[in-house]
Amino acid sequence: MSTPTSLGTFTPRPGGAPLSRQIIASSRMETKLLLRNGEQLLIALAIPLIVLIGGILSADKIDLKFPHSAVDTLTPGVLALAIMSTSFASLAIATGFERRYGVLKRLGASPLPRSGLLAGKVGALLFIELLQVVVIGIAATAIGWTWSLSVGGLLGFLACVLLGTAAFASLGLFIAGVLRAEATLAAANLVYLLLMAGGGVVIPTASYDGFGGVLAWLPSGALGNGMRAVFFDSAFPVTNLVVLAVWAGVGTYLTSKTFKWE
């Protein structure tokens, strides 16, 4: 912008855009990069949908017993898996390679502060997660998923999404900040697969017998149990949210102490 002077000339008014506008622009850029990355879309959308359909077919064939129908039991867990896919695996891998190629180093020199860069990444994650919830919800409803939410249940769902994102994003950034890109790729995928298969996120922790009590204290088990409490009972899962908040705090502390931008 320029301002006229009494002599009819113009003087420059240099300065950056407001922080909120910078964060919105950063979120928009991060979202476009995620949507253009086939590997990230595979993790974000394809894998949760495959788990949902495959789990329903497997439950019918091997006669797995759930307290509710297979689709009603698995869908909340798959929604939790989708959040874990985006905020943990996708974020860790993308950030690891951004460090390797010097992208973070260059962005760190931009007018947007580093806290704003992280806020932009979180904004992109939340947009992708909204897309995941819509796609998975439509697919599950078409299969036969039935659900209803009270006001408390809706608040519980939003809290699960936000705290689940915070917990897994902080842990993903911790891994990406201390390991090389290739090691981050391997570690993030390994942890993701282990939690998906046996972390209590898709299958209720009660199905793991005595070991389920341990899984409930993992971020995967807490998020999965929280989602099931929301959609089964339309409840506000306080205990599960506290567990997620603790993991978010631990992950944030570790990231703040160890994260390297280059």
Backbone torsions as a table, in degrees:
resi	resn	phi	psi	omega
1	MET	NA	150.1	176.9
2	SER	-130.3	156.7	178.9
3	THR	-122.5	138.1	178.7
4	PRO	-71.4	145.3	175.4
5	THR	-105.0	175.0	-179.3
6	SER	-64.6	-21.7	-179.4
7	LEU	-89.2	0.9	178.6
8	GLY	87.5	2.6	177.0
9	THR	-93.3	-178.9	-177.8
10	PHE	-127.3	141.3	176.9
11	THR	-116.0	138.8	-178.1
12	PRO	-70.6	152.0	173.3
13	ARG	-124.2	78.5	-176.5
14	PRO	-67.5	154.2	178.1
15	GLY	157.6	153.0	179.0
16	GLY	-78.0	163.0	175.3
17	ALA	-67.9	161.2	176.1
18	PRO	-55.7	150.4	-175.7
19	LEU	-57.8	-40.6	-179.2
20	SER	-60.6	-40.2	179.5
21	ARG	-69.4	-35.4	176.6
22	GLN	-64.4	-41.9	-179.9
23	ILE	-65.6	-41.2	177.7
24	ILE	-61.2	-43.3	178.2
25	ALA	-63.9	-40.4	178.1
26	SER	-65.3	-41.9	177.9
27	SER	-62.1	-40.9	179.1
28	ARG	-62.9	-42.9	179.0
29	MET	-64.6	-45.2	-179.6
30	GLU	-63.1	-37.9	179.4
31	THR	-64.9	-43.5	178.7
32	LYS	-62.0	-40.3	179.7
33	LEU	-65.3	-40.0	178.4
34	LEU	-65.3	-42.5	-177.5
35	LEU	-70.0	-24.9	180.0
36	ARG	-86.2	-9.6	-176.4
37	ASN	-94.4	111.1	-177.3
38	GLY	-61.9	-38.7	-179.8
39	GLU	-64.0	-41.1	-179.9
40	GLN	-67.4	-38.4	177.0
41	LEU	-65.8	-35.2	177.2
42	LEU	-60.8	-47.1	179.7
43	ILE	-66.7	-39.2	-172.9
44	ALA	-75.5	-39.7	-172.4
45	LEU	-118.3	-48.5	-172.2
46	ALA	-65.7	-47.9	-176.5
47	ILE	-62.8	-47.7	176.8
48	PRO	-58.9	-39.2	178.8
49	LEU	-66.6	-40.3	177.8
50	ILE	-63.7	-42.6	178.5
51	VAL	-62.5	-40.9	-179.8
52	LEU	-63.0	-53.1	-177.2
53	ILE	-68.2	-44.3	179.5
54	GLY	-63.7	-38.2	179.1
55	GLY	-65.7	-39.7	178.9
56	ILE	-65.7	-45.1	179.4
57	LEU	-64.9	-40.1	-179.4
58	SER	-67.8	-39.1	-179.4
59	ALA	-62.1	-38.1	179.2
60	ASP	-69.7	-36.7	-174.5
61	LYS	-79.2	-38.2	-177.5
62	ILE	-100.6	6.7	173.1
63	ASP	59.6	50.7	174.0
64	LEU	-72.6	139.3	-178.1
65	LYS	-102.8	122.0	176.1
66	PHE	-122.0	156.9	178.1
67	PRO	-66.5	-21.0	176.5
68	HIS	-127.2	179.9	177.5
69	SER	-62.3	161.1	-176.5
70	ALA	-60.4	-43.8	-177.7
71	VAL	-68.5	-38.1	179.4
72	ASP	-69.9	-30.7	-180.0
73	THR	-78.8	-41.2	-173.2
74	LEU	-82.2	-30.0	-174.9
75	THR	-61.1	-47.1	177.1
76	PRO	-59.2	-37.7	177.7
77	GLY	-66.5	-36.7	178.0
78	VAL	-68.9	-36.2	174.3
79	LEU	-61.6	-40.8	175.8
80	ALA	-64.4	-39.8	178.0
81	LEU	-62.2	-38.8	179.6
82	ALA	-62.6	-41.5	177.8
83	ILE	-63.4	-43.3	178.2
84	MET	-63.7	-38.3	-179.7
85	SER	-59.8	-47.6	-174.6
86	THR	-78.4	-49.8	-172.2
87	SER	-78.4	-17.9	178.9
88	PHE	-108.3	-70.3	-172.4
89	ALA	-64.4	-52.6	-177.5
90	SER	-62.1	-45.3	-178.1
91	LEU	-65.2	-43.5	-178.8
92	ALA	-62.4	-46.8	-177.6
93	ILE	-65.0	-47.4	-179.2
94	ALA	-61.8	-44.1	-179.1
95	THR	-67.2	-38.0	178.3
96	GLY	-59.3	-44.3	-179.4
97	PHE	-76.7	-27.3	173.7
98	GLU	-64.9	-37.5	175.3
99	ARG	-65.0	-42.3	-176.4
100	ARG	-63.3	-42.4	-176.0
101	TYR	-88.0	4.3	176.5
102	GLY	79.4	12.4	-178.8
103	VAL	-66.4	-46.1	-178.7
104	LEU	-63.3	-37.6	179.3
105	LYS	-60.7	-42.5	-179.4
106	ARG	-72.7	-39.7	177.8
107	LEU	-65.8	-31.2	178.4
108	GLY	-64.9	-18.8	178.2
109	ALA	-93.3	0.9	-179.7
110	SER	-79.8	167.5	178.7
111	PRO	-61.4	-22.8	179.8
112	LEU	-74.3	122.9	179.7
113	PRO	-65.0	162.1	-176.8
114	ARG	-62.6	-33.8	175.3
115	SER	-63.0	-35.0	177.2
116	GLY	-68.7	-36.0	176.6
117	LEU	-63.3	-42.7	177.7
118	LEU	-66.0	-38.9	177.5
119	ALA	-63.0	-36.9	177.0
120	GLY	-63.9	-40.0	177.3
121	LYS	-64.7	-41.4	179.4
122	VAL	-64.5	-40.7	177.6
123	GLY	-60.3	-40.4	177.6
124	ALA	-65.6	-40.1	178.4
125	LEU	-60.4	-44.9	-177.7
126	LEU	-65.0	-35.8	177.6
127	PHE	-66.4	-45.2	179.0
128	ILE	-63.2	-38.8	179.0
129	GLU	-65.6	-37.2	174.5
130	LEU	-60.6	-42.8	177.0
131	LEU	-62.1	-41.8	179.2
132	GLN	-62.4	-45.2	-179.2
133	VAL	-60.5	-42.1	-179.7
134	VAL	-65.1	-49.0	-177.2
135	VAL	-64.6	-48.1	-179.2
136	ILE	-66.0	-39.9	179.2
137	GLY	-62.5	-41.7	178.2
138	ILE	-65.5	-44.4	-179.8
139	ALA	-63.4	-44.2	-179.1
140	ALA	-66.8	-39.3	178.2
141	THR	-63.7	-38.5	178.3
142	ALA	-64.8	-30.7	179.2
143	ILE	-78.3	-25.7	179.9
144	GLY	133.2	12.6	179.7
145	TRP	-67.8	130.3	176.5
146	THR	-119.6	134.3	-177.2
147	TRP	-155.3	159.8	173.9
148	SER	-155.4	144.5	-177.3
149	LEU	-128.0	132.9	169.6
150	SER	-81.9	179.8	177.2
151	VAL	-61.4	-42.9	178.2
152	GLY	-63.1	-39.7	178.5
153	GLY	-65.4	-40.1	178.4
154	LEU	-64.5	-42.8	177.0
155	LEU	-63.4	-38.3	177.2
156	GLY	-64.1	-39.9	178.2
157	PHE	-62.7	-47.7	-179.8
158	LEU	-62.8	-38.2	178.6
159	ALA	-66.4	-39.1	177.5
160	CYS	-62.4	-42.8	179.8
161	VAL	-62.8	-48.0	-175.7
162	LEU	-68.5	-48.1	-178.8
163	LEU	-72.6	-34.6	174.9
164	GLY	-63.0	-42.1	177.0
165	THR	-63.0	-44.3	-179.8
166	ALA	-62.4	-43.7	-178.1
167	ALA	-64.9	-51.0	-175.7
168	PHE	-73.6	-34.4	178.5
169	ALA	-65.4	-41.6	179.5
170	SER	-65.2	-39.1	177.9
171	LEU	-69.7	-37.6	177.2
172	GLY	-64.5	-42.0	177.6
173	LEU	-67.3	-32.7	176.8
174	PHE	-61.8	-46.9	179.0
175	ILE	-64.0	-44.9	-177.6
176	ALA	-67.1	-25.2	-176.0
177	GLY	-85.9	-14.8	-177.0
178	VAL	-115.3	-15.7	-177.9
179	LEU	-110.7	158.0	172.7
180	ARG	-69.1	164.0	-173.4
181	ALA	-57.8	-45.9	-178.2
182	GLU	-65.5	-39.8	178.3
183	ALA	-67.7	-36.9	176.2
184	THR	-62.3	-43.9	178.1
185	LEU	-57.5	-47.5	-178.7
186	ALA	-67.6	-47.0	-176.6
187	ALA	-65.8	-44.0	-178.6
188	ALA	-64.1	-43.6	179.2
189	ASN	-66.8	-39.4	179.8
190	LEU	-64.3	-48.9	179.3
191	VAL	-62.4	-41.2	179.5
192	TYR	-60.7	-45.9	-179.2
193	LEU	-65.9	-41.0	179.5
194	LEU	-63.6	-44.2	179.9
195	LEU	-68.8	-35.9	178.6
196	MET	-66.0	-40.4	-176.3
197	ALA	-80.6	-38.3	-173.7
198	GLY	-139.6	22.1	-177.0
199	GLY	-99.4	6.6	177.8
200	GLY	75.4	17.6	-178.2
201	VAL	-86.4	-44.8	-179.2
202	VAL	-91.5	-49.4	179.0
203	ILE	-89.3	135.2	178.9
204	PRO	-54.1	141.4	-178.7
205	THR	-61.9	-25.7	178.3
206	ALA	-63.2	-22.7	-179.9
207	SER	-74.5	-10.6	-179.3
208	TYR	-96.0	14.2	179.1
209	ASP	56.7	-132.1	-174.8
210	GLY	-65.3	-29.0	-179.0
211	PHE	-71.9	-16.3	-179.3
212	GLY	-62.9	-29.9	178.0
213	GLY	-64.3	-31.9	177.3
214	VAL	-74.2	-42.8	-178.3
215	LEU	-62.4	-29.4	-178.8
216	ALA	-63.6	-19.2	179.8
217	TRP	-93.8	-4.2	172.6
218	LEU	-81.2	154.7	178.2
219	PRO	-61.7	-32.5	178.7
220	SER	-67.1	-47.0	179.2
221	GLY	-65.5	-40.2	179.4
222	ALA	-64.3	-41.9	179.8
223	LEU	-68.7	-44.1	178.4
224	GLY	-62.3	-45.9	178.6
225	ASN	-64.7	-37.5	178.4
226	GLY	-63.5	-44.1	178.6
227	MET	-63.6	-41.0	179.5
228	ARG	-67.1	-37.9	176.9
229	ALA	-63.3	-37.7	179.3
230	VAL	-64.3	-48.6	-173.5
231	PHE	-86.9	-24.7	176.5
232	PHE	-77.4	-47.6	-171.2
233	ASP	-116.8	0.8	-175.1
234	SER	51.8	42.7	-175.0
235	ALA	-101.7	165.8	172.7
236	PHE	-102.0	103.0	-169.0
237	PRO	-78.7	81.9	-172.9
238	VAL	-60.1	-49.5	-176.5
239	THR	-59.8	-45.2	-179.8
240	ASN	-64.8	-36.3	179.7
241	LEU	-69.3	-36.6	176.9
242	VAL	-63.6	-41.6	177.9
243	VAL	-61.2	-44.8	179.1
244	LEU	-63.4	-39.7	179.4
245	ALA	-63.8	-39.2	178.1
246	VAL	-64.5	-45.6	177.9
247	TRP	-62.4	-38.5	177.4
248	ALA	-62.9	-41.0	178.0
249	GLY	-65.2	-43.4	178.6
250	VAL	-62.7	-47.0	-179.6
251	GLY	-63.2	-40.4	178.7
252	THR	-64.5	-42.2	179.2
253	TYR	-62.8	-47.7	-179.1
254	LEU	-62.6	-40.9	-180.0
255	THR	-65.1	-43.4	-178.8
256	SER	-63.6	-28.2	-177.7
257	LYS	-89.1	-22.2	-171.0
258	THR	-121.8	-16.8	-171.7
259	PHE	-66.1	132.2	177.7
260	LYS	-117.8	132.1	-175.3
261	TRP	-82.4	-5.6	178.7
262	GLU	-150.9	NA	NA
